[in-house]
Amino acid sequence: MNPSKTKEERLNEALEFRRKFQHMGLLGGIPEMDKIFAILSEYVKNGEPASGSIRGAVIKKRIAYSLRPQKDKTSEMFLRKL
């Protein structure tokens, strides 16, 4: 079994995703971004893997995510055209 990332490592991942979104002007207050930030918060808290996508009506993009708690796996988020 692969060792899991620590809570601090998951927090650093989440903060990096948030920083990148903010750099693109995608802040809290936008419904789909609030949903993504809530998913990131849960991932940091419980360390459970999460994947899926959110259709962003306001930002006109789909946000696909794969949050992986194993140390040897990289978590990913992508913005895709609708």
C-alpha positions as CSV (number, residue, x, y, z in Angstrom):
1,M,0.0,0.0,0.0
2,N,1.3,3.5,-0.9
3,P,1.8,5.9,1.9
4,S,-0.6,8.8,2.1
5,K,0.2,12.5,1.8
6,T,0.2,14.4,5.1
7,K,-2.5,16.9,5.8
8,E,0.1,19.6,5.3
9,E,1.0,18.2,1.9
10,R,-2.6,18.1,0.9
11,L,-3.0,21.7,2.1
12,N,-0.1,22.8,0.0
13,E,-1.6,21.2,-3.1
14,A,-5.0,22.9,-2.4
15,L,-3.3,26.3,-1.9
16,E,-1.4,25.9,-5.1
17,F,-4.6,25.2,-7.0
18,R,-6.4,28.1,-5.4
19,R,-3.4,30.4,-6.2
20,K,-3.6,29.4,-9.9
21,F,-7.3,30.0,-10.0
22,Q,-7.0,33.4,-8.4
23,H,-4.2,34.3,-10.9
24,M,-6.8,33.6,-13.6
25,G,-9.3,35.8,-11.8
26,L,-11.5,32.9,-10.7
27,L,-12.3,33.8,-7.1
28,G,-14.7,32.8,-4.4
29,G,-18.2,34.2,-4.9
30,I,-18.5,32.4,-8.3
31,P,-20.8,29.4,-7.7
32,E,-18.6,26.8,-9.4
33,M,-15.5,28.1,-7.8
34,D,-17.1,28.0,-4.3
35,K,-17.9,24.4,-5.1
36,I,-14.3,23.6,-6.1
37,F,-13.0,25.3,-3.0
38,A,-15.3,23.3,-0.8
39,I,-14.1,20.0,-2.5
40,L,-10.5,21.1,-1.9
41,S,-11.3,21.8,1.8
42,E,-12.8,18.4,2.2
43,Y,-9.9,16.7,0.5
44,V,-7.5,18.5,2.9
45,K,-9.6,17.6,5.9
46,N,-10.3,13.9,5.2
47,G,-7.6,12.8,2.8
48,E,-10.1,10.9,0.7
49,P,-9.5,10.7,-3.1
50,A,-12.0,12.8,-5.2
51,S,-12.5,13.1,-8.9
52,G,-15.1,14.5,-11.2
53,S,-16.0,17.6,-13.1
54,I,-18.1,20.7,-12.5
55,R,-19.9,22.5,-15.4
56,G,-19.1,26.2,-14.9
57,A,-22.1,28.2,-16.3
58,V,-20.6,31.5,-15.1
59,I,-17.0,30.9,-16.2
60,K,-18.1,29.0,-19.3
61,K,-15.7,26.2,-18.7
62,R,-15.8,22.7,-17.2
63,I,-13.5,22.1,-14.2
64,A,-12.2,18.5,-14.1
65,Y,-10.4,17.4,-11.0
66,S,-8.6,14.4,-9.7
67,L,-7.4,14.7,-6.1
68,R,-5.1,11.8,-5.1
69,P,-3.9,11.3,-1.5
70,Q,-1.1,8.9,-2.3
71,K,2.4,10.3,-2.0
72,D,3.4,8.9,-5.4
73,K,0.4,10.4,-7.2
74,T,-0.1,13.9,-8.4
75,S,-3.4,15.7,-8.0
76,E,-4.7,17.5,-11.0
77,M,-7.2,20.1,-12.1
78,F,-8.0,21.2,-15.6
79,L,-10.2,23.8,-17.2
80,R,-11.9,22.6,-20.4
81,K,-14.2,24.2,-22.9
82,L,-17.9,23.4,-22.5
